[in-house]
Amino acid sequence: MVCALLQARDVRHTELAERIYSDAQTQSTVQRIERFFDQHQLDQLDTARFVLKLLTDSKKRRYILDRTNWELGTNHINVLMLAVVWRGVAIPLLYELLPHGGGSNQHTRAELLRDALTLLKAQDIECLLADREFIGEDWFEELHLQGVPYACRGSVLVGLEETSVVKRHGRRAWRVFTLGLRRLVQAFTQAASGHPGVMLGLIKRIFPALGAL
């Protein structure tokens, strides 16, 4: 089964059945696969531990936290996923099925992070990458307390003006830029409208995690 998954690079049962050596017809093999997954419940922690052991290098790795949703017939599937980046490919490790539409809450993310830290140490994480929907004071506090370095794409920082390339279709391209501590403090203080303590608290959490100080 594992060899079939690796060869097919697909999870559809018909694709797997064509790569399992057997004298039986393809439909019979599909039924065997369906019975296998129906009768053998796989614990995702054990599966994630097995996947990590298969990765040949032992260096620090990047991890990605993301959410995806799609429709399966009349069912709406909303999944929070943690993946490990290996050779340019994101390999899923742990997930949480969300019983609602929209984004995840901070508590759910924290639980998924704690599960991940039963498999690896925070020192083994080069960086946890996340999109801008994964924000929140309690969530950032959890990352900071666990010692997990992270990079979260933000929306717009008020007070910052950066030039970017305009593409042919007229929209500006995403541009990555670095900021000095003084300039970042100034921009956050202006955006805080007289409440710099809140923004400075966020800066103190961000910079140690990114190793900027």
C-alpha positions as CSV (number, residue, x, y, z in Angstrom):
1,M,0.0,0.0,0.0
2,V,2.8,2.4,0.9
3,C,4.6,1.7,-2.3
4,A,1.4,2.2,-4.3
5,L,0.9,5.6,-2.6
6,L,4.5,6.7,-3.4
7,Q,4.3,5.5,-7.0
8,A,0.8,7.0,-7.7
9,R,1.3,10.2,-5.7
10,D,-2.4,10.1,-5.4
11,V,-4.9,8.8,-2.8
12,R,-7.7,7.8,-5.1
13,H,-8.4,4.1,-4.7
14,T,-8.5,3.4,-8.4
15,E,-5.1,4.9,-8.9
16,L,-3.7,2.8,-6.0
17,A,-5.4,-0.4,-7.3
18,E,-3.6,-0.1,-10.6
19,R,-0.2,-0.1,-8.8
20,I,-0.8,-3.0,-6.5
21,Y,0.5,-6.2,-8.0
22,S,-2.3,-8.7,-8.0
23,D,-4.0,-11.2,-10.3
24,A,-7.4,-9.8,-9.3
25,Q,-9.3,-7.3,-11.4
26,T,-9.0,-3.6,-10.7
27,Q,-12.5,-3.4,-9.1
28,S,-11.7,-6.3,-6.7
29,T,-8.5,-4.6,-5.7
30,V,-10.4,-1.3,-5.1
31,Q,-12.8,-3.2,-2.8
32,R,-9.9,-4.6,-0.9
33,I,-8.4,-1.1,-0.4
34,E,-11.8,0.2,0.8
35,R,-12.1,-2.6,3.3
36,F,-8.5,-1.9,4.5
37,F,-9.2,1.7,5.3
38,D,-12.6,0.9,6.7
39,Q,-11.3,-1.7,9.2
40,H,-8.0,-0.2,10.1
41,Q,-8.2,3.2,11.8
42,L,-4.9,5.0,11.5
43,D,-3.8,7.2,14.4
44,Q,-2.6,10.5,12.9
45,L,0.1,10.9,15.6
46,D,1.6,7.5,14.8
47,T,1.3,8.3,11.0
48,A,3.0,11.7,11.5
49,R,5.8,10.1,13.6
50,F,6.4,7.5,10.8
51,V,6.5,10.2,8.1
52,L,9.1,12.2,10.1
53,K,11.3,9.2,10.5
54,L,11.2,8.6,6.7
55,L,12.7,12.0,6.0
56,T,16.4,11.3,5.4
57,D,18.0,14.6,6.6
58,S,18.0,15.6,10.3
59,K,18.4,19.3,9.9
60,K,15.9,21.8,11.1
61,R,12.8,22.0,8.9
62,R,10.2,24.5,8.1
63,Y,6.5,23.7,8.9
64,I,3.4,25.2,7.4
65,L,0.1,25.8,9.0
66,D,-2.8,26.2,6.6
67,R,-6.5,25.7,6.1
68,T,-8.4,24.4,3.1
69,N,-12.0,23.8,2.4
70,W,-13.9,22.1,-0.4
71,E,-17.2,20.4,-1.1
72,L,-17.7,16.6,-1.2
73,G,-21.1,16.2,-2.6
74,T,-23.4,18.1,-0.2
75,N,-20.8,18.0,2.6
76,H,-18.5,21.0,3.3
77,I,-15.0,19.9,4.4
78,N,-13.0,22.4,6.4
79,V,-9.5,21.3,7.4
80,L,-6.8,22.9,9.5
81,M,-3.5,21.3,8.4
82,L,0.1,21.2,9.7
83,A,2.6,20.1,7.1
84,V,6.4,19.7,7.0
85,V,8.4,21.2,4.1
86,W,10.8,18.6,2.6
87,R,12.7,19.2,-0.7
88,G,10.2,21.9,-1.7
89,V,7.1,19.8,-1.0
90,A,4.7,20.2,1.9
91,I,3.9,16.8,3.4
92,P,0.8,16.8,5.6
93,L,1.4,15.6,9.2
94,L,-1.5,16.6,11.5
95,Y,-5.0,17.9,10.8
96,E,-8.1,19.0,12.6
97,L,-11.6,18.8,10.9
98,L,-13.4,22.0,11.7
99,P,-17.1,21.6,12.4
100,H,-17.9,25.0,11.0
101,G,-17.1,27.2,8.1
102,G,-14.5,29.9,8.1
103,G,-11.2,30.2,9.9
104,S,-10.0,28.3,13.0
105,N,-9.9,29.7,16.5
106,Q,-6.8,30.2,18.6
107,H,-7.6,27.3,20.9
108,T,-7.8,24.8,18.1
109,R,-4.5,26.0,16.7
110,A,-2.8,25.7,20.1
111,E,-4.1,22.1,20.5
112,L,-2.7,21.2,17.1
113,L,0.6,22.8,18.0
114,R,0.8,20.9,21.3
115,D,0.2,17.6,19.5
116,A,3.0,18.4,17.1
117,L,5.4,19.1,19.9
118,T,4.8,15.6,21.2
119,L,6.5,14.4,18.0
120,L,9.3,17.0,17.8
121,K,11.1,19.7,19.8
122,A,10.7,23.4,19.2
123,Q,14.5,23.5,18.6
124,D,13.9,21.2,15.5
125,I,11.7,23.8,13.9
126,E,13.4,26.3,11.7
127,C,10.3,28.3,11.2
128,L,6.5,27.9,11.3
129,L,5.0,29.6,8.3
130,A,1.4,30.7,8.4
131,D,-1.0,32.9,6.4
132,R,-2.5,36.2,7.7
133,E,-5.7,34.4,9.0
134,F,-3.6,32.8,11.7
135,I,-3.3,35.7,14.1
136,G,-4.4,36.5,17.7
137,E,-2.8,37.5,20.9
138,D,-3.4,34.2,22.6
139,W,-2.0,32.3,19.6
140,F,1.1,34.4,19.4
141,E,1.6,34.0,23.2
142,E,1.4,30.2,22.8
143,L,4.0,30.2,20.1
144,H,6.2,32.4,22.2
145,L,5.9,30.3,25.3
146,Q,6.6,27.1,23.4
147,G,9.7,28.7,21.8
148,V,8.5,28.1,18.2
149,P,10.0,30.5,15.7
150,Y,7.3,31.7,13.2
151,A,6.6,33.9,10.3
152,C,3.0,35.1,9.7
153,R,2.1,37.1,6.6
154,G,0.4,40.3,7.6
155,S,-2.1,42.5,5.8
156,V,-1.0,46.1,5.8
157,L,1.1,48.0,8.2
158,V,-0.2,51.6,8.6
159,G,2.6,54.1,8.1
160,L,4.8,52.0,5.9
161,E,5.2,52.9,2.3
162,E,7.1,50.5,0.0
163,T,7.5,50.6,-3.7
164,S,6.6,47.4,-5.6
165,V,6.6,46.3,-9.2
166,V,3.4,46.8,-11.2
167,K,2.6,43.8,-13.4
168,R,1.2,44.0,-16.9
169,H,-2.4,43.4,-15.6
170,G,-2.1,46.6,-13.5
171,R,-1.9,45.1,-10.0
172,R,1.2,45.4,-7.8
173,A,3.2,42.3,-7.1
174,W,3.8,41.0,-3.6
175,R,7.2,42.3,-2.3
176,V,9.1,41.0,0.7
177,F,11.1,43.6,2.6
178,T,12.9,43.8,5.9
179,L,12.5,46.5,8.5
180,G,14.8,47.9,11.1
181,L,13.6,47.8,14.7
182,R,13.4,51.6,14.9
183,R,11.3,52.0,11.8
184,L,9.0,49.2,12.9
185,V,8.5,50.7,16.3
186,Q,7.7,54.1,14.7
187,A,5.2,52.6,12.3
188,F,3.5,50.5,15.0
189,T,3.3,53.4,17.4
190,Q,1.7,55.6,14.8
191,A,-0.9,52.9,14.0
192,A,-1.6,52.4,17.7
193,S,-3.0,56.0,18.0
194,G,-1.6,56.7,21.4
195,H,-1.4,53.1,22.7
196,P,2.1,52.1,21.9
197,G,2.3,49.6,24.7
198,V,0.0,47.2,22.9
199,M,2.1,47.3,19.7
200,L,5.4,47.2,21.6
201,G,4.2,44.0,23.4
202,L,3.6,42.4,20.0
203,I,7.1,43.5,18.8
204,K,8.7,41.9,21.8
205,R,7.0,38.6,21.0
206,I,7.8,38.7,17.3
207,F,11.5,39.7,17.3
208,P,12.8,37.0,19.7
209,A,10.9,34.3,17.6
210,L,12.5,35.6,14.4
211,G,15.9,35.9,16.0
212,A,16.2,39.6,15.0
213,L,17.5,40.8,18.3
